[in-house]
Amino acid sequence: MASEARSGRPLSPKFSETIENNLFMRKVIPSPTRSRNSPKVNEDNIRRSLEEISREIKDIEDFITVTENIIRSERERDRELYARERRRKADEKRGKISDEDRIIINNKENKAPTAIKQSPVLSRKNSQKSPSFKINSYKVKKAKPGSPKFLKSKLYFRNGKIGCADAEQSSTSNIESTHALIKHILKYENEKPLVSLESVEKVLSQEPEEQVGRAIENGHASESNANEKGSLDLPDLVPSPARTNEEGINGNNAKYIDLEFSGSPEVTNEDPQQQARKDSLQNRIIDKTENVEEEMNTQEIENLDNEEQKFVREQVHHLVRRFTARTNKMRSRIEMPPTPSSSSSPSPPPPHQSIEALKIDTLDTKVSTRNIFQADNQSIRTPGKFVCPTFCGGGRNDDVLDPQGKVYIYWLCVVSLSFLYNAWVIPLRSSFPFQTEENQDIWLALDTCADLIYLFDVLFFKHRVMYLFEGFWVKDRKLTRKNYMRKLQFKLDIISMIPLDLLYLKYGRQAVYFRFPRLLKIQTFWEVFKLIDRVMASPHFVRVAKTMTYMLYMIHLTACAYYAYSAYQGLGTNRWVFSGKGHPYVRCFAFATKTATSIGKNPKPEKEGELVFMTSAWLMGVFVFALLIGQIRDIISTATRTQSEYRQLEDETLEYMRRQNLPINLQRRVKGWFKFTWDQQRTLDESHILDSLPANLKTDIALSVHIQTLSKVQLFADCEDALLRELVLKLRSVTFLAGDYVCRKGEVGKEMYIIKLGQVQVMGGPNNDEVLATLCEGSVFGEISLLAINGAEGNRRTADVRSRGFSNLFVLSKSDLNEAIVYYPNAQAILKKRARSLMRKNAAREREEARRNASREADVVIGNPTRPNTPPKLLKTVIQALPEESPAAMLLTRGSKRNKKRRETLTDTEESKNEDSLRGSKNEMIAQQTKCTVENERRALSPDLLSSIEDELKNQNKLINLTDSEKALIMSTNDPNEHQSSTSNANLPKN
Ligand SMILES: Nc1ncnc2c1ncn2[C@@H]1O[C@@H]2COP(=O)(O)O[C@H]2[C@H]1O
């Protein structure tokens, strides 16, 4: 917008165009529907429109500033150009131009040919429509690259700068090209005039005034005639013998206005007639140009100032005013009262102040909406005329006090101390003989200090405290003062300062009771406790302290009264009154304490007056102590309520489990859960704590509490903050014990999780005992099944997730997630991307596992053929052949009961023996063969035995050592010969 306005010459039409074209201006003009806002309009919509309006007003403000700057700078430039031009023309007229200057002017003239082009006003018009004037051109073919001819260029004049048109399109440096081109022009200018006389005549015959008028009206209409591109070009300056002036007009360049600006003294070969003609033409040109130019310039500049500019400015200011008023009205209607905690932030003024703010003179050109809003806060600038204009800063509003600010609270503490001084000392000095002639001055000084504090409080502090009015903090000093003066507190403060002490003059300084009005400052004392209660980390202490102060003060008053009564009756006149022995205050205070608390024995009252005193003291004691004890109980119970609730719940749960006879282990886990949850949160259910707060505050609190965890969640870091705000209140906190499964593979997923504390393990593998990943604080899991990427089947958990130690997780339900995420496509995309990548990873892992299993199975088939389970036929035959009860048969059929391995070895040996015996005396070869066969066949039944024998024989290459009992067993079954042979057989190496 700014650039448009800057480049546009006819500022007024451009201005109005800009305004009309701008969206914000269209919005600014209030439509009937807009102004007729129904009260039922949704608050959100109002808010949004309010924000929009604020933005628009800001835009208008910028718009005004920019356009005003443009107007100013344009005007200055116009004036400057105009003055320069006039000076130059005057010089020219007087023929004072040096030759050198003439050449430069010549070229300058060429930048904006004819008188028309010299008009700054017109130049701007031109530059608006066509940004450049092409004033020269080269049309030489086959020129060297880089040479001015090659450029075939035209000089242009744009925004006060000269340049070479073609250089812009080529990569050549514009400055270099322009320089070269100018040099070239100057070189040939001596040989041939730049502009022919005929061209000049032609232009002049077209009535320049007309051209000017048209140019102004139509924005270069005259130039368009000459050049469709809107440029005013001179004929080719390259000296070409074939080329004549006529060609310049009628040939290719016929559309150009050819002007000859000569008069160069170097052109000496002209005849005097021609010279005279040239001079007269030149003069005509200059005269006409000057007249037109002068007229135009003056008119333009004045018009600029007087009409459009003013109109536009006024219009815009008017709109700004209207919109500011509307905005303030709307704001006053919808703005929520700030919470006490936000009071320190700059707050808007009460509505009536806003209205006053609107009285600001918006006609000031520098006014801005920002200023208006600032003015809202400073609407009243007149100095205060009421209380202490000098000290109180009059009507300034920059030093109001925040009622919850530190300065004010500290000051209230000081005032409270002086109140307490008065409250304790006035009864004390009135009853006890503590004010003597010697210390009177000290008391007087202390009294004066306390009084000064009271005075300062009223003069400098109380009336500056800002207050809430219809939801707005009122910060105006005049209003805060009025507010203070309206209150009862002001009246009490004034009464408490009444200098009744002056009566000392009449009644003497002993009459301290004249200071009793000072006790009316008690409101400040209450206020300070109230404020400290709010700002202290543990308000229970403040409450207990307050109650204790009351109690002690009652006892103090009783002590004073007791002493006064005793003094009245006469010290030590009976057993009840104060005896006068010891420190009077300490004794009387002890008496009063015993009476009030009914602890300890006090002397019995004897007189009626004493009885009345005691009765009232007892009553007060009962009342005050009942109150005190009740309060302290409340305070303590409030402080420990959450803990006792937790204890109660834990006890009930454990009791229930005991009654149900649940396993001890389970009970222990539940106990662990209670302990861990309490340690972590100091409450069992956080969610209900903030129930009573509005949603925005709840969100803020939840964000502050969980920010540490949530800041680690990548999902939220990558997405808008709004998503986090939306979800934070929906997060539920859950605790898992060590080894607990958070979710199981194949379950339907209904929640996703964010790890708040601890670690979880994602389990996988064929037996779900392989840890695929360990996730820690800030990690998100359980989202795959929620997103249901794989259609209906996709809502199943893809892995087991187990808590590694104790872990605390945020749970987000599927519905909550879906509800929120639907508006955040970014987050959706991130979650889906992550889910897909996890799924791909899992799929790849599962494929790999399947492949490994398959290859393992294949190995078994090839490498380990299974042996038949049925005993071989030969063995069956042998067993049948053996006597049933023989140890060999028993061994073969049942095996040993003692040492299996040894027995089997034995059986093996025996069997060999039996085989031998079976074969009898048949040749050894056959027996051996048989034995081997049997052995081979037995291997099927007891591979361990056989292999162990084999191993022993192979590896150690020694005889198998049978135990004696085994040998005996074998020998007892078979004859000695057989035994021999069997032993030898048994000892045979297998191979
Ligand atoms: N290989 C893995 N690495 C990390 N996390 C995983 C992996 N596989 C599954 N998960 C997470 O474990 C979750 C189990 O439940 P979901 O399938 O809903 O979502 C799953 C993922 O968030």
The ligand as an SDF file (V2000), in Angstrom:
LIG
                    3D

 22 25  0  0  0  0  0  0  0  0999 V2000
    8.5380  -51.2380   18.4680 N   0  0  0  0  0  0  0  0  0  0  0  0
    7.9690  -50.3530   19.2630 C   0  0  0  0  0  0  0  0  0  0  0  0
    8.6880  -49.3870   19.8440 N   0  0  0  0  0  0  0  0  0  0  0  0
    8.1240  -48.5000   20.6670 C   0  0  0  0  0  0  0  0  0  0  0  0
    6.8270  -48.4860   20.9850 N   0  0  0  0  0  0  0  0  0  0  0  0
    6.0400  -49.4030   20.4340 C   0  0  0  0  0  0  0  0  0  0  0  0
    6.5650  -50.3810   19.5500 C   0  0  0  0  0  0  0  0  0  0  0  0
    5.5570  -51.1630   19.1760 N   0  0  0  0  0  0  0  0  0  0  0  0
    4.4340  -50.6940   19.7680 C   0  0  0  0  0  0  0  0  0  0  0  0
    4.7220  -49.6310   20.5360 N   0  0  0  0  0  0  0  0  0  0  0  0
    3.8160  -48.8410   21.3900 C   0  0  0  0  0  0  0  0  0  0  0  0
    3.1520  -49.7590   22.2480 O   0  0  0  0  0  0  0  0  0  0  0  0
    1.7760  -49.5000   22.1650 C   0  0  0  0  0  0  0  0  0  0  0  0
    0.8710  -50.6720   22.4200 C   0  0  0  0  0  0  0  0  0  0  0  0
   -0.4540  -50.2400   22.2090 O   0  0  0  0  0  0  0  0  0  0  0  0
   -0.8310  -49.6000   20.7760 P   0  0  0  0  0  0  0  0  0  0  0  0
   -0.7540  -50.6500   19.7610 O   0  0  0  0  0  0  0  0  0  0  0  0
   -2.0750  -48.8720   20.8950 O   0  0  0  0  0  0  0  0  0  0  0  0
    0.3640  -48.5510   20.5270 O   0  0  0  0  0  0  0  0  0  0  0  0
    1.6120  -49.0730   20.7200 C   0  0  0  0  0  0  0  0  0  0  0  0
    2.7640  -48.1680   20.5270 C   0  0  0  0  0  0  0  0  0  0  0  0
    2.4980  -46.9190   21.0410 O   0  0  0  0  0  0  0  0  0  0  0  0
  1  2  1  0
  2  3  1  0
  2  7  2  0
  3  4  2  0
  4  5  1  0
  5  6  2  0
  6  7  1  0
  6 10  1  0
  7  8  1  0
  8  9  2  0
  9 10  1  0
 10 11  1  0
 11 12  1  0
 11 21  1  0
 12 13  1  0
 13 14  1  0
 13 20  1  0
 14 15  1  0
 15 16  1  0
 16 17  2  0
 16 18  1  0
 16 19  1  0
 19 20  1  0
 20 21  1  0
 21 22  1  0
M  END
$$$$
